[in-house]
Amino acid sequence: MANSAVNSSIRLSESAVSGASTASTMRAGVTTVDQNASVTVTHLVVDYGQVICTEQPVPDVDALVAALRAVNGADETRARLLDRYWQFRLAYDRGDLGDREYWSLVTAASPTPEQADELVRLDLAGWSHLRPESVAALSEFAGRGVPMALLSNTSEQHAAWMSAQPWASSFAVHVFSCRLRVVKPDEAIFRHTVAALGCAPSDAAMVDDRAENVAGARAVGMLGVHFTGPQAWDEVRALLR
């Protein structure tokens, strides 16, 4: 999670990895084995946060911070509250913590069930703003018959919401960290996802906004598209065969 999120918006939390293979390079956002080679794939694995949806708008973060302060009963700084939001987020997304356990740690207090439900609602609302160009690209690829998997580090409440959305029907496979009990960039979650798609890692590309997750996908033999904006979908189109 970028530090700038403390001052403006919240991004999906995933731990960093290092030591990605030097045999491949990142070029124009696409991981290739050889910069001059024509590399193609038949399957796609797509992240949700920052790829299908936008960053949380500042007003949504403001509403969440206000609700956190209401539970805490103290005038804590925005930065401290959001620091705790991320400090415990991986455990939440991995399914190690339930809703009340997680929000208790974030608020350093004991939210009532009703307060915890409201925090979940506000958190989810902030992550529900879709990128129209991403939704359109997913529909395009599904129409072309490209097998795709949705792969997200997320909590159970968010996973259930995502699965119920119309755009989710573009995906043949849904993989959520809270259900697998593994978070990106752990190699195990990428191996599980390509196995669920029924393809070899080298036949799939991972589209993710975080470089460490692209590196995790590369480590198991997948290609990677580092999503930095709508132009990334053109890179995906160039990879598909």
Backbone as CSV, one residue per row, in Angstrom:
resi,resn,N_x,N_y,N_z,CA_x,CA_y,CA_z,C_x,C_y,C_z
1,MET,0.836,-1.190,0.000,0.000,0.000,0.000,0.870,1.240,0.000
2,ALA,0.594,2.133,-0.905,1.390,3.353,-0.982,1.122,4.247,0.206
3,ASN,2.178,4.965,0.665,2.005,5.867,1.789,1.025,6.982,1.486
4,SER,0.896,7.373,0.212,-0.020,8.455,-0.142,-1.454,8.104,0.177
5,ALA,-1.751,6.809,0.322,-3.120,6.410,0.626,-3.558,6.920,1.978
6,VAL,-2.599,7.145,2.892,-2.954,7.644,4.209,-3.577,9.023,4.111
7,ASN,-3.134,9.818,3.147,-3.615,11.184,3.027,-4.779,11.339,2.070
8,SER,-5.022,10.362,1.225,-6.090,10.550,0.247,-7.012,9.364,0.177
9,SER,-6.534,8.227,-0.314,-7.424,7.099,-0.493,-6.710,5.816,-0.126
10,ILE,-7.497,4.738,-0.032,-6.970,3.459,0.404,-6.818,2.540,-0.786
11,ARG,-5.686,1.876,-0.853,-5.478,0.897,-1.903,-5.429,-0.489,-1.300
12,LEU,-5.680,-1.504,-2.115,-5.678,-2.872,-1.624,-4.299,-3.222,-1.089
13,SER,-4.264,-3.917,0.049,-3.015,-4.226,0.722,-2.507,-5.599,0.340
14,GLU,-1.234,-5.656,-0.075,-0.589,-6.921,-0.324,0.876,-6.778,0.057
15,SER,1.472,-7.792,0.672,2.856,-7.699,1.098,3.789,-7.795,-0.091
16,ALA,5.002,-7.202,0.047,5.945,-7.144,-1.062,6.782,-8.401,-1.142
17,VAL,7.270,-8.706,-2.342,8.207,-9.794,-2.536,9.415,-9.244,-3.260
18,SER,10.526,-9.950,-3.144,11.731,-9.529,-3.834,12.364,-10.727,-4.499
19,GLY,13.422,-10.452,-5.233,14.161,-11.537,-5.851,13.493,-12.119,-7.069
20,ALA,12.749,-11.333,-7.823,12.122,-11.838,-9.038,13.215,-12.238,-10.021
21,SER,12.903,-13.203,-10.853,13.887,-13.736,-11.784,14.466,-12.657,-12.676
22,THR,15.800,-12.682,-12.835,16.446,-11.723,-13.727,16.385,-12.198,-15.166
23,ALA,15.847,-13.395,-15.391,15.758,-13.912,-16.751,14.687,-13.209,-17.546
24,SER,13.757,-12.537,-16.881,12.719,-11.811,-17.595,12.778,-10.354,-17.221
25,THR,12.179,-9.519,-18.040,12.241,-8.089,-17.823,10.866,-7.486,-17.907
26,MET,10.705,-6.324,-17.223,9.457,-5.579,-17.325,9.641,-4.534,-18.415
27,ARG,8.794,-4.581,-19.415,8.908,-3.646,-20.540,7.511,-3.168,-20.914
28,ALA,7.289,-1.870,-20.847,5.990,-1.274,-21.167,4.879,-1.912,-20.350
29,GLY,5.223,-2.343,-19.132,4.216,-2.908,-18.250,3.979,-4.381,-18.469
30,VAL,4.582,-4.991,-19.491,4.363,-6.402,-19.779,5.630,-7.185,-19.484
31,THR,5.496,-8.273,-18.746,6.635,-9.120,-18.463,6.880,-10.041,-19.638
32,THR,8.076,-9.999,-20.207,8.404,-10.871,-21.321,9.696,-11.601,-21.036
33,VAL,9.852,-12.763,-21.656,11.084,-13.525,-21.491,12.181,-12.929,-22.350
34,ASP,11.811,-12.427,-23.508,12.758,-11.842,-24.438,12.092,-10.608,-25.038
35,GLN,12.726,-9.473,-24.920,12.114,-8.236,-25.398,11.802,-8.298,-26.885
36,ASN,12.496,-9.140,-27.630,12.278,-9.211,-29.070,11.381,-10.377,-29.469
37,ALA,10.986,-11.183,-28.496,10.172,-12.351,-28.805,8.700,-11.977,-28.867
38,SER,7.980,-12.746,-29.642,6.530,-12.573,-29.708,5.913,-13.540,-28.703
39,VAL,5.457,-12.998,-27.554,4.929,-13.825,-26.479,3.416,-13.658,-26.438
40,THR,2.717,-14.773,-26.385,1.264,-14.721,-26.357,0.721,-15.650,-25.285
41,VAL,-0.522,-15.415,-24.911,-1.190,-16.245,-23.902,-2.608,-16.544,-24.364
42,THR,-3.233,-17.508,-23.703,-4.614,-17.883,-24.017,-5.567,-17.642,-22.865
43,HIS,-5.039,-17.424,-21.645,-5.848,-17.268,-20.452,-5.444,-15.992,-19.703
44,LEU,-6.397,-15.419,-18.979,-6.126,-14.220,-18.193,-6.518,-14.420,-16.738
45,VAL,-5.712,-13.825,-15.845,-6.020,-13.747,-14.422,-6.011,-12.263,-14.076
46,VAL,-7.085,-11.781,-13.476,-7.258,-10.340,-13.282,-7.521,-10.016,-11.819
47,ASP,-6.813,-9.034,-11.315,-7.012,-8.503,-9.971,-8.243,-7.597,-9.962
48,TYR,-8.785,-7.343,-8.764,-9.927,-6.443,-8.656,-9.508,-5.004,-8.313
49,GLY,-8.911,-4.823,-7.139,-8.608,-3.477,-6.665,-7.604,-2.757,-7.543
50,GLN,-7.938,-1.539,-7.947,-7.100,-0.688,-8.787,-7.039,-1.149,-10.233
51,VAL,-7.701,-2.266,-10.546,-7.754,-2.759,-11.916,-9.193,-2.703,-12.429
52,ILE,-10.082,-3.411,-11.763,-11.494,-3.348,-12.128,-12.165,-2.154,-11.454
53,CYS,-11.733,-1.862,-10.243,-12.286,-0.690,-9.550,-11.227,0.401,-9.432
54,THR,-11.682,1.579,-9.055,-10.796,2.715,-8.841,-10.300,2.727,-7.401
55,GLU,-9.438,3.685,-7.100,-9.112,3.968,-5.705,-10.363,4.440,-4.986
56,GLN,-10.378,4.262,-3.670,-11.481,4.837,-2.915,-11.452,6.348,-3.041
57,PRO,-12.574,6.953,-3.423,-12.620,8.422,-3.454,-12.416,8.996,-2.057
58,VAL,-11.838,10.172,-1.994,-11.557,10.811,-0.717,-12.799,10.916,0.167
59,PRO,-13.972,11.297,-0.365,-15.157,11.355,0.514,-15.499,10.013,1.159
60,ASP,-15.253,8.924,0.449,-15.516,7.605,1.026,-14.539,7.302,2.159
61,VAL,-13.278,7.680,1.963,-12.290,7.475,3.023,-12.634,8.351,4.224
62,ASP,-13.065,9.576,3.965,-13.470,10.471,5.055,-14.599,9.855,5.877
63,ALA,-15.574,9.262,5.192,-16.708,8.647,5.893,-16.244,7.468,6.731
64,LEU,-15.317,6.674,6.205,-14.802,5.543,6.961,-14.025,6.008,8.183
65,VAL,-13.180,7.011,8.016,-12.399,7.535,9.137,-13.317,8.083,10.218
66,ALA,-14.370,8.782,9.821,-15.323,9.312,10.803,-15.980,8.186,11.578
67,ALA,-16.317,7.106,10.905,-16.938,5.967,11.585,-15.948,5.267,12.515
68,LEU,-14.697,5.192,12.116,-13.669,4.606,12.982,-13.504,5.438,14.246
69,ARG,-13.478,6.747,14.099,-13.348,7.630,15.264,-14.555,7.504,16.184
70,ALA,-15.736,7.303,15.612,-16.940,7.173,16.426,-16.874,5.935,17.312
71,VAL,-16.282,4.867,16.797,-16.124,3.645,17.594,-15.039,3.836,18.637
72,ASN,-13.955,4.458,18.214,-12.799,4.633,19.083,-13.068,5.603,20.228
73,GLY,-13.892,6.603,19.965,-14.208,7.586,20.995,-13.106,8.581,21.255
74,ALA,-12.104,8.580,20.378,-10.987,9.524,20.534,-10.735,10.202,19.203
75,ASP,-10.129,11.359,19.269,-9.860,12.122,18.054,-8.502,11.724,17.486
76,GLU,-8.390,10.456,17.083,-7.129,9.964,16.532,-6.909,10.540,15.136
77,THR,-5.660,10.634,14.763,-5.352,11.172,13.448,-5.768,10.177,12.369
78,ARG,-6.053,10.730,11.233,-6.380,9.914,10.062,-5.255,8.924,9.776
79,ALA,-4.015,9.407,9.851,-2.867,8.566,9.535,-2.786,7.362,10.464
80,ARG,-2.997,7.546,11.756,-2.896,6.426,12.694,-3.986,5.400,12.444
81,LEU,-5.185,5.862,12.178,-6.286,4.933,11.912,-6.031,4.131,10.638
82,LEU,-5.577,4.798,9.579,-5.331,4.086,8.334,-4.086,3.209,8.406
83,ASP,-3.126,3.593,9.223,-1.978,2.717,9.456,-2.441,1.381,10.027
84,ARG,-3.350,1.436,11.002,-3.847,0.194,11.598,-4.731,-0.569,10.610
85,TYR,-5.443,0.180,9.778,-6.245,-0.465,8.727,-5.366,-1.402,7.909
86,TRP,-4.173,-0.922,7.532,-3.282,-1.745,6.713,-2.451,-2.721,7.536
87,GLN,-2.146,-2.364,8.740,-1.331,-3.243,9.580,-1.949,-4.625,9.709
88,PHE,-3.267,-4.667,9.817,-3.958,-5.938,10.034,-4.721,-6.428,8.804
89,ARG,-4.565,-5.741,7.682,-5.390,-6.064,6.519,-5.062,-7.415,5.904
90,LEU,-3.805,-7.757,5.816,-3.461,-9.047,5.216,-4.058,-10.196,6.015
91,ALA,-4.029,-10.087,7.321,-4.628,-11.139,8.150,-6.133,-11.228,7.910
92,TYR,-6.766,-10.083,7.726,-8.202,-10.027,7.416,-8.469,-10.646,6.050
93,ASP,-7.691,-10.244,5.052,-7.885,-10.762,3.702,-7.550,-12.251,3.605
94,ARG,-6.674,-12.721,4.475,-6.311,-14.141,4.485,-7.351,-14.984,5.223
95,GLY,-8.294,-14.344,5.879,-9.309,-15.063,6.620,-8.911,-15.411,8.033
96,ASP,-7.800,-14.853,8.504,-7.356,-15.120,9.871,-8.194,-14.357,10.892
97,LEU,-8.803,-13.250,10.453,-9.605,-12.406,11.337,-11.016,-12.280,10.776
98,GLY,-12.001,-12.323,11.668,-13.370,-12.028,11.277,-13.593,-10.531,11.250
99,ASP,-14.800,-10.126,10.855,-15.093,-8.697,10.734,-14.876,-7.951,12.046
100,ARG,-15.481,-8.417,13.121,-15.366,-7.696,14.396,-13.946,-7.725,14.934
101,GLU,-13.261,-8.842,14.731,-11.867,-8.923,15.191,-11.011,-7.882,14.457
102,TYR,-11.191,-7.818,13.162,-10.401,-6.879,12.371,-10.701,-5.438,12.768
103,TRP,-11.975,-5.074,12.813,-12.301,-3.685,13.111,-11.989,-3.311,14.554
104,SER,-11.958,-4.290,15.435,-11.521,-4.027,16.809,-10.049,-3.625,16.827
105,LEU,-9.249,-4.310,16.017,-7.831,-3.975,15.945,-7.620,-2.616,15.277
106,VAL,-8.388,-2.331,14.258,-8.239,-1.048,13.564,-8.637,0.116,14.465
107,THR,-9.751,-0.043,15.192,-10.240,1.054,16.035,-9.583,1.087,17.404
108,ALA,-8.872,0.004,17.775,-8.327,-0.127,19.136,-9.455,0.011,20.157
109,ALA,-10.596,-0.560,19.821,-11.782,-0.505,20.676,-12.607,-1.757,20.398
110,SER,-13.820,-1.787,20.920,-14.690,-2.948,20.740,-15.992,-2.510,20.064
111,PRO,-16.045,-2.524,18.738,-17.263,-2.117,18.059,-18.404,-3.093,18.340
112,THR,-19.602,-2.557,18.428,-20.771,-3.420,18.540,-20.967,-4.139,17.202
113,PRO,-21.769,-5.203,17.166,-22.042,-5.848,15.872,-22.573,-4.867,14.837
114,GLU,-23.418,-3.943,15.280,-23.981,-2.958,14.357,-22.902,-2.013,13.823
115,GLN,-21.992,-1.610,14.703,-20.903,-0.740,14.264,-19.963,-1.466,13.296
116,ALA,-19.680,-2.718,13.591,-18.823,-3.502,12.695,-19.476,-3.656,11.325
117,ASP,-20.776,-3.897,11.318,-21.490,-4.014,10.042,-21.410,-2.710,9.251
118,GLU,-21.510,-1.575,9.943,-21.438,-0.286,9.269,-20.037,-0.039,8.716
119,LEU,-19.010,-0.437,9.444,-17.647,-0.284,8.945,-17.427,-1.146,7.709
120,VAL,-17.955,-2.358,7.725,-17.859,-3.222,6.541,-18.570,-2.566,5.361
121,ARG,-19.745,-2.019,5.614,-20.521,-1.385,4.546,-19.759,-0.208,3.938
122,LEU,-19.186,0.633,4.785,-18.443,1.793,4.295,-17.187,1.375,3.537
123,ASP,-16.514,0.370,4.057,-15.303,-0.127,3.408,-15.642,-0.670,2.024
124,LEU,-16.686,-1.465,1.958,-17.104,-2.047,0.685,-17.564,-0.981,-0.300
125,ALA,-18.294,-0.003,0.194,-18.788,1.060,-0.687,-17.641,1.789,-1.370
126,GLY,-16.564,2.003,-0.637,-15.429,2.708,-1.217,-14.746,1.944,-2.326
127,TRP,-14.840,0.614,-2.261,-14.202,-0.214,-3.287,-15.165,-0.631,-4.390
128,SER,-16.321,-0.004,-4.464,-17.335,-0.407,-5.442,-17.386,0.482,-6.686
129,HIS,-16.444,1.440,-6.787,-16.434,2.354,-7.931,-15.651,1.725,-9.086
130,LEU,-16.356,1.349,-10.120,-15.749,0.584,-11.207,-15.077,1.478,-12.244
131,ARG,-14.073,0.915,-12.921,-13.459,1.555,-14.079,-14.246,1.098,-15.318
132,PRO,-14.964,1.986,-15.982,-15.763,1.554,-17.137,-14.943,0.873,-18.223
133,GLU,-13.726,1.368,-18.445,-12.905,0.780,-19.498,-12.482,-0.643,-19.137
134,SER,-12.337,-0.927,-17.847,-11.979,-2.283,-17.427,-13.159,-3.233,-17.574
135,VAL,-14.332,-2.772,-17.174,-15.533,-3.597,-17.328,-15.768,-3.901,-18.809
136,ALA,-15.571,-2.904,-19.668,-15.749,-3.106,-21.102,-14.728,-4.102,-21.650
137,ALA,-13.482,-4.007,-21.195,-12.450,-4.934,-21.662,-12.767,-6.367,-21.242
138,LEU,-13.219,-6.533,-20.011,-13.568,-7.874,-19.543,-14.700,-8.464,-20.371
139,SER,-15.703,-7.647,-20.676,-16.810,-8.113,-21.498,-16.325,-8.490,-22.901
140,GLU,-15.418,-7.693,-23.430,-14.842,-7.983,-24.748,-14.121,-9.320,-24.754
141,PHE,-13.260,-9.538,-23.751,-12.483,-10.778,-23.701,-13.391,-11.994,-23.490
142,ALA,-14.392,-11.831,-22.632,-15.336,-12.932,-22.413,-16.075,-13.253,-23.704
143,GLY,-16.437,-12.219,-24.462,-17.115,-12.426,-25.735,-16.249,-13.137,-26.754
144,ARG,-14.950,-12.978,-26.627,-14.005,-13.656,-27.516,-13.723,-15.082,-27.054
145,GLY,-14.279,-15.450,-25.909,-14.089,-16.798,-25.397,-12.804,-17.003,-24.630
146,VAL,-12.203,-15.916,-24.144,-10.959,-16.025,-23.368,-11.288,-16.515,-21.958
147,PRO,-10.747,-17.657,-21.524,-10.985,-18.111,-20.149,-10.278,-17.178,-19.163
148,MET,-11.020,-16.711,-18.163,-10.465,-15.740,-17.222,-10.773,-16.127,-15.788
149,ALA,-9.850,-15.741,-14.896,-10.037,-15.924,-13.458,-9.926,-14.577,-12.767
150,LEU,-10.803,-14.348,-11.823,-10.718,-13.192,-10.931,-9.910,-13.628,-9.717
151,LEU,-8.842,-12.894,-9.403,-7.978,-13.244,-8.272,-7.787,-12.009,-7.406
152,SER,-8.314,-12.058,-6.183,-8.278,-10.877,-5.323,-7.906,-11.231,-3.892
153,ASN,-7.047,-10.395,-3.311,-6.847,-10.408,-1.862,-8.015,-9.647,-1.259
154,THR,-8.873,-10.334,-0.538,-10.062,-9.666,-0.043,-10.701,-10.451,1.084
155,SER,-11.585,-9.774,1.810,-12.309,-10.403,2.916,-13.547,-11.130,2.401
156,GLU,-14.165,-11.914,3.268,-15.331,-12.699,2.866,-16.488,-11.820,2.413
157,GLN,-16.725,-10.735,3.118,-17.825,-9.851,2.742,-17.605,-9.263,1.348
158,HIS,-16.399,-8.865,1.076,-16.086,-8.308,-0.235,-16.155,-9.388,-1.309
159,ALA,-15.682,-10.588,-0.975,-15.720,-11.692,-1.940,-17.159,-12.009,-2.344
160,ALA,-18.051,-12.059,-1.365,-19.455,-12.354,-1.663,-20.057,-11.260,-2.545
161,TRP,-19.706,-10.009,-2.249,-20.213,-8.897,-3.053,-19.717,-8.998,-4.485
162,MET,-18.416,-9.234,-4.663,-17.857,-9.325,-6.004,-18.525,-10.427,-6.818
163,SER,-18.683,-11.575,-6.226,-19.252,-12.716,-6.942,-20.656,-12.431,-7.445
164,ALA,-21.368,-11.541,-6.765,-22.759,-11.246,-7.119,-22.902,-10.137,-8.153
165,GLN,-21.796,-9.511,-8.555,-21.879,-8.390,-9.483,-22.010,-8.869,-10.930
166,PRO,-22.717,-8.124,-11.765,-22.886,-8.543,-13.161,-21.580,-8.775,-13.901
167,TRP,-20.578,-7.923,-13.652,-19.319,-8.076,-14.365,-18.585,-9.361,-14.000
168,ALA,-18.902,-9.925,-12.832,-18.215,-11.142,-12.381,-18.534,-12.342,-13.269
169,SER,-19.623,-12.273,-14.031,-19.979,-13.388,-14.909,-19.001,-13.543,-16.066
170,SER,-18.152,-12.535,-16.280,-17.121,-12.656,-17.314,-16.063,-13.684,-16.939
171,PHE,-15.979,-14.017,-15.653,-14.923,-14.904,-15.160,-15.427,-16.335,-14.975
172,ALA,-14.652,-17.282,-15.479,-14.968,-18.695,-15.282,-14.595,-19.159,-13.890
173,VAL,-13.622,-18.480,-13.279,-13.086,-18.882,-11.974,-12.981,-17.654,-11.086
174,HIS,-13.389,-17.790,-9.825,-13.218,-16.742,-8.817,-12.317,-17.294,-7.719
175,VAL,-11.215,-16.624,-7.456,-10.290,-17.039,-6.384,-10.135,-15.868,-5.421
176,PHE,-10.486,-16.108,-4.166,-10.408,-15.072,-3.139,-9.495,-15.555,-2.014
177,SER,-8.602,-14.685,-1.594,-7.600,-15.052,-0.592,-8.229,-15.551,0.706
178,CYS,-9.337,-14.938,1.112,-9.951,-15.313,2.390,-10.442,-16.748,2.396
179,ARG,-10.798,-17.273,1.227,-11.301,-18.644,1.130,-10.177,-19.646,0.934
180,LEU,-9.144,-19.220,0.235,-7.996,-20.112,0.034,-7.044,-20.060,1.219
181,ARG,-7.146,-18.994,2.012,-6.290,-18.730,3.171,-4.833,-18.499,2.765
182,VAL,-4.675,-17.919,1.590,-3.365,-17.539,1.061,-3.538,-16.206,0.353
183,VAL,-2.579,-15.293,0.514,-2.665,-13.984,-0.129,-1.566,-13.822,-1.171
184,LYS,-1.889,-13.046,-2.210,-0.835,-12.621,-3.135,0.177,-11.788,-2.358
185,PRO,1.455,-11.893,-2.692,2.055,-12.542,-3.858,2.583,-13.954,-3.609
186,ASP,2.051,-14.673,-2.632,2.472,-16.056,-2.400,2.286,-16.870,-3.679
187,GLU,3.296,-17.604,-4.057,3.232,-18.377,-5.299,2.079,-19.369,-5.299
188,ALA,1.699,-19.855,-4.121,0.662,-20.888,-4.044,-0.666,-20.406,-4.623
189,ILE,-0.976,-19.135,-4.444,-2.268,-18.639,-4.921,-2.295,-18.543,-6.446
190,PHE,-1.155,-18.266,-7.054,-1.085,-18.240,-8.510,-1.148,-19.648,-9.082
191,ARG,-0.458,-20.581,-8.437,-0.502,-21.970,-8.893,-1.927,-22.524,-8.801
192,HIS,-2.595,-22.224,-7.707,-3.976,-22.669,-7.541,-4.866,-22.095,-8.646
193,THR,-4.672,-20.831,-8.979,-5.541,-20.175,-9.943,-5.373,-20.741,-11.347
194,VAL,-4.141,-20.938,-11.789,-3.961,-21.483,-13.139,-4.431,-22.931,-13.197
195,ALA,-4.280,-23.660,-12.093,-4.797,-25.033,-12.059,-6.315,-25.030,-12.192
196,ALA,-6.964,-24.070,-11.522,-8.421,-23.960,-11.624,-8.855,-23.596,-13.038
197,LEU,-8.036,-22.814,-13.740,-8.327,-22.465,-15.129,-8.021,-23.615,-16.084
198,GLY,-7.235,-24.588,-15.627,-6.891,-25.727,-16.456,-5.853,-25.430,-17.512
199,CYS,-4.931,-24.526,-17.182,-3.888,-24.187,-18.153,-2.526,-24.209,-17.490
200,ALA,-1.497,-24.207,-18.318,-0.133,-24.090,-17.811,0.124,-22.641,-17.430
201,PRO,0.982,-22.388,-16.449,1.295,-21.000,-16.090,1.739,-20.151,-17.275
202,SER,2.496,-20.745,-18.185,3.008,-19.987,-19.325,1.915,-19.587,-20.310
203,ASP,0.731,-20.162,-20.166,-0.385,-19.816,-21.046,-1.264,-18.711,-20.466
204,ALA,-0.908,-18.199,-19.286,-1.748,-17.199,-18.616,-0.959,-15.933,-18.299
205,ALA,-1.661,-14.818,-18.319,-1.092,-13.534,-17.916,-1.846,-13.015,-16.709
206,MET,-1.121,-12.443,-15.759,-1.690,-11.836,-14.560,-1.734,-10.327,-14.764
207,VAL,-2.926,-9.742,-14.595,-3.097,-8.294,-14.689,-3.297,-7.763,-13.280
208,ASP,-2.350,-6.974,-12.789,-2.393,-6.518,-11.397,-1.765,-5.133,-11.309
209,ASP,-2.264,-4.339,-10.357,-1.727,-2.990,-10.206,-0.468,-2.945,-9.356
210,ARG,-0.145,-4.042,-8.677,1.005,-4.038,-7.783,2.154,-4.855,-8.391
211,ALA,3.319,-4.221,-8.476,4.470,-4.867,-9.108,4.860,-6.153,-8.398
212,GLU,4.704,-6.203,-7.062,5.091,-7.414,-6.345,4.195,-8.598,-6.698
213,ASN,2.949,-8.313,-7.058,2.071,-9.404,-7.469,2.399,-9.871,-8.882
214,VAL,2.773,-8.937,-9.746,3.253,-9.312,-11.068,4.498,-10.184,-10.924
215,ALA,5.387,-9.808,-9.998,6.593,-10.602,-9.763,6.243,-11.990,-9.240
216,GLY,5.233,-12.078,-8.358,4.813,-13.379,-7.854,4.283,-14.273,-8.954
217,ALA,3.539,-13.686,-9.887,3.033,-14.451,-11.024,4.181,-14.908,-11.920
218,ARG,5.132,-14.017,-12.143,6.293,-14.368,-12.956,7.052,-15.540,-12.352
219,ALA,7.114,-15.574,-11.034,7.895,-16.607,-10.352,7.369,-18.016,-10.624
220,VAL,6.081,-18.124,-10.970,5.534,-19.458,-11.261,5.442,-19.707,-12.758
221,GLY,5.934,-18.759,-13.568,5.980,-18.964,-15.011,4.914,-18.242,-15.801
222,MET,4.079,-17.442,-15.134,3.070,-16.661,-15.847,3.698,-15.408,-16.459
223,LEU,2.993,-14.815,-17.401,3.360,-13.484,-17.864,2.664,-12.473,-16.963
224,GLY,3.124,-11.225,-17.012,2.532,-10.223,-16.146,2.294,-8.916,-16.862
225,VAL,1.142,-8.314,-16.585,0.840,-6.972,-17.059,0.666,-6.096,-15.828
226,HIS,1.549,-5.141,-15.672,1.468,-4.225,-14.536,0.470,-3.136,-14.888
227,PHE,-0.690,-3.175,-14.259,-1.770,-2.258,-14.598,-1.504,-0.890,-13.989
228,THR,-1.309,0.094,-14.861,-1.111,1.476,-14.409,-2.143,2.418,-15.009
229,GLY,-3.067,1.874,-15.774,-4.100,2.689,-16.392,-4.743,1.942,-17.537
230,PRO,-5.727,2.566,-18.193,-6.493,1.894,-19.253,-5.643,1.354,-20.392
231,GLN,-4.467,1.968,-20.638,-3.616,1.502,-21.729,-3.155,0.066,-21.517
232,ALA,-3.206,-0.409,-20.304,-2.793,-1.789,-20.029,-3.646,-2.799,-20.784
233,TRP,-4.910,-2.445,-21.037,-5.764,-3.389,-21.765,-5.299,-3.562,-23.205
234,ASP,-4.672,-2.554,-23.783,-4.093,-2.727,-25.118,-2.928,-3.701,-25.063
235,GLU,-2.174,-3.672,-23.978,-1.083,-4.628,-23.810,-1.638,-6.046,-23.698
236,VAL,-2.772,-6.179,-22.995,-3.398,-7.486,-22.878,-3.864,-7.974,-24.251
237,ARG,-4.487,-7.089,-25.017,-4.960,-7.474,-26.354,-3.801,-7.966,-27.221
238,ALA,-2.650,-7.331,-27.079,-1.487,-7.732,-27.861,-0.954,-9.104,-27.452
239,LEU,-1.198,-9.482,-26.201,-0.718,-10.774,-25.698,-1.625,-11.933,-26.084
240,LEU,-2.915,-11.668,-26.233,-3.869,-12.738,-26.459,-3.712,-13.341,-27.846
241,ARG,-3.862,-14.651,-27.889,-3.822,-15.323,-29.209,-5.046,-16.193,-29.395
